[in-house]
């Protein structure tokens, strides 16, 4: 999401690319929250370990599916035909910003999302983990 907002000129549809990244982020975040609530409902450590192994195997199903795709698949074939080149650089700040208003709004949303996510992970998750078992009925 950050790369799209900083380098929007490199994409034909930057808002759609940003939306795909945001949906992937939101899906991962919701999965993480649901897993924490689900894991905190067990009483014994062995149950937590067993359910964690089950959840990790469920998460890896998409990787197994992607690895099983044949080489003639459209996605794999088009990626190789495109011969993408990846460069690592930061956006050069110029006197005038050529980004559109929509891209600037998406950059603001991305920055706020990153601030909230980082503060949640580092500061509030330990309190959340201690609080959830007392709220959920056992």
C-alpha positions in Angstrom: 0.0 0.0 0.0 2.8 2.4 0.8 4.6 1.7 -2.4 1.5 2.3 -4.4 0.9 5.7 -2.8 4.5 6.7 -3.2 4.9 5.5 -6.8 1.4 5.7 -8.3 2.7 6.6 -11.7 4.1 3.1 -12.1 0.6 1.5 -12.1 -2.3 1.7 -14.5 -4.9 1.5 -11.8 -3.2 2.5 -8.5 -6.4 2.7 -6.5 -7.3 -0.8 -7.3 -3.8 -2.0 -6.4 -4.0 -0.2 -3.1 -7.4 -1.8 -2.4 -6.0 -5.2 -3.0 -3.2 -4.6 -0.5 -5.7 -3.1 2.0 -8.0 -6.1 1.7 -5.1 -8.5 2.2 -4.0 -6.5 5.3 -7.6 -6.5 6.7 -8.0 -10.2 6.1 -4.8 -11.0 7.9 -5.7 -8.7 10.8 -9.1 -10.2 11.2 -7.7 -13.7 11.0 -5.2 -12.8 13.7 -7.9 -11.4 16.0 -10.2 -14.3 15.6 -7.3 -16.7 16.2 -6.4 -14.9 19.5 -10.0 -15.0 20.7 -10.4 -18.7 19.7 -7.1 -19.7 21.3 -7.8 -17.9 24.6 -11.0 -19.9 25.1 -9.0 -23.1 25.8 -8.2 -24.2 29.4 -5.2 -26.5 28.9 -1.9 -25.8 27.1 -2.2 -29.0 25.1 -5.5 -27.9 23.6 -3.9 -24.6 22.6 -0.9 -26.3 20.9 -3.1 -28.8 19.0 -5.5 -26.1 17.8 -2.6 -23.9 16.8 -1.2 -26.7 14.7 -4.5 -27.2 13.0 -4.9 -23.4 12.3 -1.4 -23.2 10.9 -2.1 -26.1 8.5 -5.4 -24.4 7.4 -3.5 -21.1 6.7 -1.0 -22.9 4.4 -3.7 -24.3 2.1 -3.4 -21.4 -0.3 0.4 -22.0 -0.6 -0.2 -25.7 -1.4 -2.8 -24.6 -4.0 -0.4 -22.1 -5.6 2.4 -24.7 -5.7 0.1 -27.2 -7.4 -0.8 -24.9 -10.3 0.6 -26.1 -13.6 3.2 -24.1 -15.5 0.6 -23.4 -18.2 -1.5 -21.4 -15.8 -2.3 -17.9 -17.0 -0.9 -16.1 -14.0 2.4 -17.9 -14.0 2.8 -17.6 -17.8 1.9 -13.9 -18.0 4.3 -13.1 -15.1 7.2 -14.8 -17.0 6.3 -13.2 -20.3 6.1 -9.7 -18.7 9.7 -10.1 -17.5 9.3 -7.7 -14.6 12.1 -5.7 -13.3 12.1 -4.6 -9.7 13.9 -1.5 -8.5 14.5 -0.4 -5.0 14.3 3.3 -4.5 12.3 5.9 -2.6 10.1 8.5 -4.1 12.0 11.6 -4.9 10.4 14.6 -3.4 10.0 17.5 -5.8 8.8 21.0 -5.4 5.4 20.0 -6.8 3.7 16.8 -5.9 2.2 15.2 -9.0 0.0 12.7 -7.1 -3.8 13.1 -7.4 -6.0 14.0 -4.5 -7.3 10.4 -4.3 -3.8 9.0 -4.0 -3.0 11.5 -1.3 -6.1 10.4 0.7 -5.0 6.8 0.3 -1.5 7.7 1.5 -3.1 9.3 4.6 -5.2 6.2 5.2 -2.1 4.0 4.8 -0.1 6.1 7.3 -2.9 6.1 9.9 -3.4 2.3 9.4 0.3 1.7 10.0 0.3 3.8 13.1 -2.7 2.1 14.6 -1.5 -1.4 13.7 2.0 -0.8 15.1 0.6 0.7 18.3 -1.8 -2.2 18.6 0.8 -4.9 18.1 3.4 -3.4 20.4 1.3 -1.9 23.2 -2.2 -3.2 23.3 -2.0 -6.9 22.4 -0.5 -8.0 25.8 -3.4 -6.3 27.6 -5.9 -7.7 25.1 -4.6 -11.2 25.7 -4.9 -10.8 29.5 -8.3 -9.3 29.2 -10.1 -11.7 26.8 -10.2 -14.8 29.0 -12.0 -12.9 31.7 -14.6 -11.5 29.2 -15.4 -14.8 27.4 -17.5 -17.3 29.2 -15.5 -20.5 30.0 
